[in-house]
Amino acid sequence: MTAAPHTQGTVLVVNSGSSSIKYQLVDPVGGDAIASGLVERIGEEIGTVKHVVGDATTVREVPVADHGEGLRIVLGLFDEVGPDLTAAHVIAVGHRVVQGGPVFDGPVLVDAEVERQIDELSPLAPLHNPANLTGIRVARALLPDVPHVAVFDTAFFHHLPAAAANYAIDREVAAQHRVRRYGAHGTSHQFVSQEVAAFLGRDVAETSTIVLHLGNGASASAVKGGHAMDTSMGLTPLEGLVMGTRTGDIDPAVTFHLMRNAGMSVDEVDDLLNRRSGLKGMTGQNDLREVHRLVEEGDEAARIALDVYTHRIKKYVGAYAAVMGGVDVIAFTAGVGENDDIVRALSLAGLERLGIEIDAERNAGRKKVPTIVSTDRSATTVVVFPTNEELAIARQSVEVVGA
Ligand code: ADP
């Protein structure tokens, strides 16, 4: 296959997990994904590499010893089946990094010092930052002639007002251990809040928006005049909305209770709250499609879980409307937000007196493109707006390298 030439250049966006690498070659101007793919089960006996260009998917089932080998296989596939990376003129590699801590308030060009700081922030994101850093290191070694940019999931929330960023705990403990609200999904919240205003022909500076990013992980944010005023994820992505496998908000004393009375260790409680709770814990299924199926079969636990899930979203909508002194736009995004009309309807049901009214017909079905789903008389415009974190990372990378 030959590559379409790109006069302005492209960005290779890389998202490295502990045993996976997701990537996308993005045209930051047109917004298209020219190629994308996924390396999974790194370090296991057999790994999978899936490389997608247009309608063609190439799959390799091979052992992938480590991230370096994973990326070498990916670059080999670009050589073999295209698009040719030289012709695609890669002007930057943009890396998603989960935790920028108190250090990073925007994307940065990666150098040895930035790598050191990402590493140093690992205690705040022990599952994510080390994997992100490994991805950065192998990519820099394999693509040394291209600038590499780190884009932090927390950066959009770096300047949260003190009232939202601080937890009410001993301030010396907080300072010493860097305990504060960092948030997550910031790239998506920033992208959606800006793009939804443009879609509606509104000035971001004059708009108060609640973004509901509902994927397997889920978070809400209040964005006023383009600035984040609050967000539901906290020190870690555990806080806030009910998620696929995470509790979201919970009395922290549940932890002491389980440790004292159920004999659970810290790691066991961590596993329970992060991986065995949320929809999965309440119904056995983390995917909302399965939860709806169970509800239809009359499963009482699934009905309660759906109520808990949407009740939590509604509480945040009310809270964030109050924080911003009103809300002009509510944007639903990510896998659940874009596809699940039942969740959208239940989450905003009964809010007419707050000026929020969903139109059942407009709301029906999955939305692949930005769609207004509120009634004409609704004071708040409710929009389903597909997120595109890869494009947002690509654009931020271009800004950093000044192309
Ligand atoms: P991630 O947080 O992993 O990026 P996504 O944003 O891709 O997650 O969202 C994945 C979730 O979206 C699934 O777990 C499922 O609950 C939900 N989802 C996907 N498609 C649908 C659908 N058609 N109807 C309802 N929910 C859906």
Boltz pocket constraint, residues with backbone or C-beta under 6 A from the ligand:
constraints:
  - pocket:
      binder: B
      contacts: [[A, 214], [A, 215], [A, 216], [A, 217], [A, 244], [A, 286], [A, 287], [A, 288], [A, 289], [A, 334], [A, 335], [A, 336], [A, 339], [A, 340], [A, 366]]
      max_distance: 6.0
